[in-house]
Amino acid sequence: MTQANNTSNKYEDDWELIEDAFKKMISFVKTKSFIDADSTSDADAIATLVSRYFRWSPQSVYECSSSMFEDVNCHEFIKEFEDLWYKEDQPYKKGKEYQPVATPTTQDVEVCF
């Protein structure tokens, strides 16, 4: 096996570990945050996880959402999303400072691993 193949396999192995951990976090969020975990969608659990991670900062959630749309190549949508976001009369406008986000401690997520 060549060096390139070893690197490629390592990359895939790493992503497999990340995906497995993420699935565990989703399951954990469903059981801890929703009354009926079985009927809760992964998308709802991820939204709760992201919102909590960013400590309910609208600006941070917006930036994360925008990055996700960019990752899936929704470039035209991102332009409209940004225009709508900054059109609103809100404290999140471009150039305004916002509070830094507190990040969760390892204790917050250690149960997932």
C-alpha positions, 0 to 999 in steps of 0.5 A: 500500500502506498503512502497516499493510500495510508493517508487516505485511509487514515483520513476516512478512519478519522471521519468515521470516528467523528461521525460515530461520536456525533451520532452518540451526541445526537442520541444523547441530546434527544434523550436529555432535551426532548420528551419523545426522543424516538420521534425527534429528528436528527435535525432537531437534535443537531439544532439544539446541540448547535444552539446550546454550544453557541450558548443561544447566540443568534449571531453565532448560529447564523454564522454556523448556518451560513457556513453549512449552506456554503459547504453544500454549495448553496451560494445564491441562497447564502447571499439572500440569507445574509441580506435578510439577516442584516436587513432586520433592525437587530443588534446583530448587524455587520460591524456591531460587536457581540459577546464572545460565545462560551464554549462547553466544557469537556464535562458537558460532552464527556458522557458521549465518549 
